[in-house]
Amino acid sequence: MRELNTLTAHELIALLNIGDISPIDICKGVLDAIKNKDAKLNALVHFDENKVFERVNALAKKDGTKALWGIPIFIKDNICVRDELTTCSSKILDGFCPPYNATVIDKLSQNGAVLMGKTNMDEFAFGSSTETSCYGTTRNPWDLERIPGGSSGGAAACVAADEAIFALGSDTGGSIRQPASLCGVVGLKPTYGRVSRYGLIAFASSLDQIGPVTKDVEDAALLLKVISGHDSMDSTSVNKPVPDYPSLIKRDVKALKIGIPRQYFIEGLDAEVKDSMREAIKRIEDMGCVCEDMDLPHTEFAVSVYYLVATAEASSNLARFDGVQYGLRSKQAKSFIDMYKKTRQIGFGDEAKRRIILGTFALSSGYYDAYYLRALKVRTLIKRDFEDAFKEFDAIITPTSPTPAFRIGEKTQDPLTMYLSDIFTISANLAGIPGVSVPCGFTRDNLPIGLQILGSPFDEETILRIAYNYEQNTDWHKKRPKI
Ligand code: GLN
């Protein structure tokens, strides 16, 4: 039998159901993998083996109503877990243990999942490479000299390296899909409002969503079903029934109409990524879908709009980290105001400071209309592009990232090039629509390539169905890095 840490959640659930294995066996398998690999990867940040065993031992008896009973899960470090370190990989939250659980954590626990620990990320989810973490860079398991993507780089790397069965990440501009693509795993950003954000430490509140990082599409469907649904603690979560994704995605995709936006085949798109896309399109046509070129005319403005809206919201959300309520407090300060200043000076990294300055500028009187308000108007145009497209198409496919994983340090000196790594993912956040990235090939250097499937609001089922059928017709998701 394959080692348990290499299996998916649905495969493990099948083994648990016939009584072949126990939750302790699974955790031991995962813990061994962590011991062998994480010193090289640095994917995990807060993790305590003894607590993991306590949690497994405290599991209630097996109960068929608990969808994830006995399955271990890792959580991105910006999702609150009661009495556990939750630091957003930032020095300013040093030592912070929230007094409450995020709603997704309660849902996981109610469904019998075993919380393992926290995964590394870009500081406050600001980044595309996991290089801005105060705990150091996470490495890509396919090539340790390369970044795993970001900001949920720790989550994607630990799942790809079989140090985890699956994980939860967060996606504000691509932070689940882009690292999933660069690490060769599946990453899903749900529709805005599908999953409660209560307990997710906010980056940009109108863009953030929590979502699954998994080894295959079926696990993404399983996890999405568990974490979705209305929550009275998050007024932006939407009260719509949660479909039974794991069974619905297995239906066929015949005659679905899929759009291929011309605006995504830009200069700078890596040739091997382009070739893999072409092959994926052919494969999807062979599955019975009809693929057609189409336009999303305002795509070229997405990066600019995103970096105005996201930094504006971030500058406001980060105002609460002042040394009074959470985490770090400077001991050098001579006065109250000095304490704010010194705490923020030593607590935030360069990228966080850059975003606070950019966002504060865009919101300041005199510039608000010219930048922030204008960005909101263009955001509406981007959203309308998708509304129009989904009148005609069931889904849209694009590459997830314009390039495969780049080298550590390659883009850190030039924030603008780094910002362009999200060029294909951020529109979905601006429009609030769901998107999934699935493995669709490898470069000659053996680096994974991802395919992005976008859908209309609350139609995760269709994009997961296309992704599932595609996966059944390919083997890309089965390849694993040798580490
Ligand atoms: N890379 C993007 C940024 O730096 C998106 C990050 C995210 O989705 N959290 O803002």
Residues whose N, C-alpha, C, O or C-beta is under 5 A from the ligand:
A	BS01	LIG	A125 F126 G127 S128 G150 S151 S170 D171 T172 G173 G174 S175 D422
